[in-house]
Amino acid sequence: MTQTGIPFVFMRGGTSRGPYFNRADLPEDRETLTEVLLAAIGSGHSINIDGIGGGVAVTTKVAMLSPSDDDWADVDYFFAQVSVEDRLVDFKPTCGNILSGVGPAAVEMGLVQAQGDETEVKIRAVNTGAKVLARVQTPGGAMNYDGDAAIAGVPGTAAPIALNFMGVVGSSTGAFLPTGNLRDQIDGIEVTCMDVAMPMVIARAADFGLTGYETVQELDENRDFFARMEAVRLKAGTAMGMGDVSQSVTPKFGLLAPARDGGTIATRYFMPWTTHPSMAVTGSQCLASCALTPGTVADGLLDRPTQGPANVVLEHASGIIEVLVDFEMNNHFTLNSAGLLRTARKLADGQIYVPISVWKGH
């Protein structure tokens, strides 16, 4: 035998896609794990021809699940972002879209037993420490994926998955405002550096000479903008206490503009070296928090509610995403929790094979 087979469930989670593994089926040491994930995805090629990646960042994501030793949680979710071409794996961030599939995958893998028509799955996001309560549909004790819920960026409808995020403030840096400021000036661009579910650098689109309504293609073809944005991101990463972020996908970058289609505010989200085709679940919580916080770069771009809960509708490149934000405004913004509705679907299961030269297995 020249290959090692590893059990997996292949799922769409929200607007992302990737393999979901039982952590026990993977190598324990980080170096070998990295090589296994690179081989499984096919990193190092523009369309990941020798793996199951899809050639874009939203399809080169990996979820690793295990029973949790946390008193609150049922399952631990460890995330990895695999680079399409650069043979890099970033274990620092988490992904809320892939998290949308964790509840269903945990039931499919037998890590969580279905309980009645709806099953609550308590998830600890290992990368950041956030806790998420997911509610999945399990009529007859089995996962159901059919339903009437629709999300922008995914065709058709599916069963709803309700997610409630807790403990997401300072998830990576330990601070709501990692620089200590509501606004910072970097390379002549005013930014808000914020850490809610995902550390982000947020700016007004107009300050880059953009409308904030550009298509994904228009933005991705604007390499001058990306060069300016990356220069700002690198300096912001240092100011946020994250060190050299040149090889890290965090902090992510976001742009804001006034809403034009009935939402709360218009947004664009970057991964960070390409434009997200829709919106990240984690990024949506950070952008919504920025929009609700007085003194940030969102000032003047929206009619800001003064007390929570508030339903923040973010317009993005593929439509909208709604974030129900439970917050208090007593001299300053305090986030209690954020809720979103997503969908997921099991696409395949079985074994994924990597060369035995990469890993011989357990």
C-alpha positions in Angstrom: 0.0 0.0 0.0 1.4 3.4 -1.0 -1.3 5.6 0.4 -2.8 6.2 3.8 -6.6 6.5 4.1 -8.2 8.9 6.6 -11.9 8.9 7.3 -13.7 12.2 6.6 -17.0 13.8 6.0 -17.0 16.3 3.1 -19.4 19.2 3.8 -20.5 22.6 2.8 -20.7 24.8 5.8 -22.4 28.2 5.1 -20.6 29.6 2.0 -17.4 27.5 2.6 -16.6 23.9 1.9 -14.0 21.3 3.1 -13.2 18.1 4.9 -14.3 17.4 8.4 -12.1 15.0 10.3 -12.2 13.3 13.7 -9.1 14.7 15.3 -8.2 11.2 16.6 -7.8 10.0 13.0 -5.0 12.6 12.2 -1.4 12.9 13.3 -0.8 14.4 16.7 2.3 16.4 15.9 1.8 19.8 14.2 4.5 19.3 11.5 3.1 16.0 10.2 -0.5 17.3 10.5 0.5 20.3 8.3 1.9 18.0 5.6 -1.2 15.8 5.7 -3.6 18.7 5.3 -1.4 20.2 2.5 -1.6 16.8 0.7 -5.3 16.3 1.3 -6.2 19.7 -0.1 -3.7 19.6 -2.9 -2.0 22.9 -1.8 0.7 24.2 -4.2 -1.4 24.3 -7.3 -3.8 27.0 -8.6 -6.8 24.6 -8.8 -5.6 22.0 -6.2 -5.6 19.3 -8.9 -4.0 16.7 -6.7 -6.4 17.1 -3.7 -9.9 18.0 -2.8 -9.5 21.8 -2.6 -11.4 24.0 -5.0 -8.7 26.5 -6.0 -10.2 29.3 -3.8 -9.7 30.1 -0.1 -13.4 29.3 0.8 -12.8 25.7 -0.4 -9.5 25.0 1.2 -10.7 24.9 4.8 -10.4 22.1 7.2 -12.4 21.2 10.4 -11.1 18.8 13.0 -13.5 17.6 15.6 -13.1 15.8 19.0 -15.0 15.2 22.2 -14.6 18.3 24.4 -13.1 18.2 27.9 -14.8 21.6 28.6 -17.6 21.3 31.1 -19.9 23.3 28.9 -19.1 22.0 25.4 -20.0 18.8 23.6 -17.4 19.0 20.9 -14.1 20.8 20.2 -13.7 22.4 16.7 -10.2 23.0 15.6 -9.9 24.9 12.3 -7.1 25.2 9.7 -7.0 27.5 6.7 -4.9 25.8 3.9 -3.4 28.1 1.3 -4.3 27.4 -2.3 -0.9 27.8 -3.8 1.7 28.7 -1.1 1.8 25.4 0.8 1.0 27.1 4.0 -1.4 26.1 6.8 -2.7 28.8 9.2 -4.0 27.4 12.5 -4.5 30.8 14.2 -8.0 31.9 12.9 -11.3 30.2 13.1 -14.1 30.1 10.5 -17.7 30.6 11.2 -19.0 29.3 7.9 -17.2 26.0 8.4 -18.5 26.0 12.0 -22.0 25.9 10.5 -21.3 22.3 9.5 -19.8 21.3 12.8 -23.1 20.3 14.4 -24.2 18.2 11.5 -20.7 16.6 11.1 -20.6 15.8 14.9 -23.9 14.0 14.6 -22.8 12.2 11.4 -19.5 11.1 13.1 -21.3 9.9 16.2 -19.6 12.5 18.4 -23.0 13.8 19.4 -26.2 11.8 19.6 -29.4 13.3 18.0 -32.0 14.3 20.6 -35.5 14.6 19.2 -36.5 16.7 16.2 -33.9 19.4 17.1 -30.5 18.8 18.6 -28.4 21.4 20.4 -24.7 21.0 19.9 -22.4 23.0 22.2 -19.2 23.8 20.4 -15.9 25.1 21.6 -13.8 26.8 18.9 -10.3 25.7 20.0 -8.5 28.3 17.9 -10.1 31.3 19.7 -11.8 29.9 22.8 -15.3 31.1 21.6 -18.3 29.1 22.5 -21.1 28.5 20.1 -24.5 26.9 20.6 -25.7 25.3 17.3 -29.3 24.0 16.8 -29.6 21.4 14.0 -32.6 19.6 12.6 -32.7 15.9 13.5 -36.2 14.5 12.9 -36.4 10.8 13.7 -32.9 10.9 15.2 -31.1 11.6 12.0 -29.6 14.7 10.3 -32.0 16.5 8.0 -30.6 18.8 5.4 -33.8 19.7 3.5 -35.6 22.9 4.4 -36.6 26.4 3.3 -33.7 28.5 4.7 -31.7 30.4 2.1 -28.4 32.2 2.5 -26.7 34.5 0.1 -23.9 32.8 -1.8 -25.5 29.4 -1.9 -28.1 28.3 -4.5 -31.4 26.8 -3.3 -32.6 26.2 0.2 -31.7 23.9 3.1 -32.5 23.2 6.7 -31.8 26.1 9.0 -28.9 26.0 11.5 -29.1 28.6 14.3 -25.8 29.7 15.7 -25.4 31.7 18.9 -21.8 33.0 19.5 -20.6 33.8 23.0 -17.2 34.9 24.4 -16.0 36.2 21.1 -14.6 39.6 22.2 -10.8 39.6 22.1 -10.8 36.1 20.7 -7.4 36.4 19.2 -5.7 39.4 20.8 -7.4 39.5 24.2 -8.9 43.0 23.6 -12.0 44.5 21.9 -9.8 47.3 20.6 -6.3 45.7 20.3 -4.6 49.1 19.7 -6.5 50.7 22.5 -8.1 53.2 20.1 -11.4 53.5 18.3 -9.5 54.9 15.3 -5.9 54.8 14.1 -4.2 56.5 11.2 -2.0 54.2 9.1 -0.5 55.3 5.8 -3.0 58.1 5.6 -6.0 55.7 6.0 -8.2 55.9 9.0 -8.9 52.4 10.4 -10.6 50.7 13.3 -8.7 47.7 14.6 -11.2 45.4 16.3 -11.3 41.9 17.6 -14.7 40.3 17.8 -14.8 36.7 16.6 -12.1 37.6 14.1 -9.4 40.3 14.4 -10.0 42.9 11.7 -8.7 46.1 10.2 -11.7 48.1 9.1 -11.7 51.2 6.9 -14.1 53.3 4.8 -14.2 52.3 1.2 -14.1 56.0 0.1 -10.7 56.5 1.8 -9.3 54.1 -0.8 -11.1 55.8 -3.6 -13.7 53.1 -3.8 -17.5 53.1 -3.6 -17.8 50.0 -1.5 -20.2 48.5 -4.0 -17.6 47.0 -6.4 -18.0 43.4 -7.5 -15.6 40.7 -6.4 -14.0 40.7 -9.8 -13.5 44.5 -9.9 -11.8 44.4 -6.5 -9.6 41.4 -7.2 -8.4 43.0 -10.5 -7.5 46.2 -8.6 -4.0 45.2 -7.6 -3.0 48.8 -6.6 -5.8 48.7 -4.0 -4.6 45.3 -2.7 -1.0 46.6 -2.4 -2.2 49.6 -0.4 -4.5 47.5 1.7 -1.8 44.9 2.5 0.6 47.6 3.5 -2.0 49.0 6.0 -2.8 45.4 7.2 0.8 44.6 8.0 1.3 47.7 10.0 -2.0 47.2 11.8 -1.0 43.7 12.7 2.0 45.0 14.5 0.0 47.7 16.2 -2.5 45.0 17.3 0.2 43.0 19.0 0.0 40.2 16.4 3.6 40.6 15.2 4.6 39.9 11.6 1.4 38.9 9.9 2.8 38.6 6.4 2.3 34.9 6.4 -0.9 34.9 8.3 -4.5 35.4 7.1 -5.3 37.4 10.2 -6.0 40.2 10.8 -8.6 40.2 8.0 -9.6 43.4 6.3 -13.0 45.0 5.8 -14.4 48.0 4.0 -17.6 50.0 4.9 -19.9 52.2 2.9 -23.5 53.5 3.3 -26.1 50.9 2.6 -27.8 51.2 -0.8 -30.2 48.2 -0.8 -32.1 48.6 2.4 -29.6 47.1 4.8 -27.8 48.6 7.8 -24.4 49.2 6.1 -22.6 48.0 3.0 -19.4 45.9 3.4 -16.7 44.1 1.6 -14.5 41.4 3.3 -11.0 40.3 2.3 -9.4 36.9 3.1 -7.1 38.9 3.0 -5.3 38.5 -0.3 -8.6 38.0 -2.3 -12.1 39.3 -1.9 -14.5 37.1 -0.1 -17.3 36.1 -2.5 -19.9 36.8 0.2 -19.2 37.3 3.9 -17.5 35.4 6.7 -19.6 34.5 9.7 -16.8 35.6 12.1 -16.1 38.7 10.1 -19.8 39.6 10.1 -19.8 39.8 13.9 -16.8 42.1 13.9 -18.2 44.3 11.2 -21.6 44.5 12.9 -19.9 45.4 16.2 -17.9 48.1 14.5 -21.1 49.5 12.9 -22.7 49.7 16.4 -19.8 51.2 18.2 -19.7 55.1 18.4 -16.4 56.6 17.4 -15.3 54.0 14.9 -14.8 54.5 11.1 -18.5 53.5 10.7 -19.6 56.9 12.1 -21.7 58.8 9.6 -22.4 55.7 7.5 -25.5 54.5 9.2 -28.4 55.3 11.6 -27.0 53.6 14.7 -29.3 51.9 17.2 -28.5 52.9 20.8 -29.6 49.7 22.6 -29.6 46.0 21.9 -30.6 43.6 20.7 -30.3 44.9 17.1 -30.6 43.1 13.8 -27.7 44.3 11.7 -28.1 43.7 8.0 -24.7 43.7 6.2 -24.9 44.1 2.5 -22.0 42.2 0.8 -20.9 41.1 -2.7 -23.5 38.3 -3.0 -26.4 39.7 -1.0 -26.9 40.2 2.7 -26.1 38.5 6.0 -28.1 39.3 9.1 -26.5 39.4 12.6 -28.7 39.6 15.7 -26.4 41.4 18.2 -27.3 41.5 21.9 -25.4 44.5 23.3 -25.5 47.2 25.9 -24.5 50.8 25.6 -23.5 52.1 29.0 -20.8 54.7 28.2 -19.3 52.1 25.9 -20.3 49.2 23.6 -20.5 45.8 25.4 -21.3 42.7 23.3 -23.1 39.9 25.0 -23.7 37.5 22.1 -24.3 37.4 18.3 -26.7 35.1 16.5 -26.8 34.0 12.9 -28.8 31.7 10.7 -26.8 29.4 8.3 -27.2 26.2 6.4 -24.9 23.2 5.7 -25.0 20.0 3.6 -23.2 16.7 3.7 -21.7 16.2 0.2 -19.7 13.0 0.6 -18.0 10.7 3.2 -15.5 8.0 3.1 -11.7 8.2 3.1 -9.3 10.7 1.7 -5.9 9.4 0.7 -2.4 10.9 1.2 0.9 9.4 0.1 2.4 7.1 2.7 5.6 9.1 2.4 3.6 12.0 4.0 2.1 9.9 6.8 2.0 6.2 7.5 -1.1 6.4 9.7 -1.7 5.3 13.3 
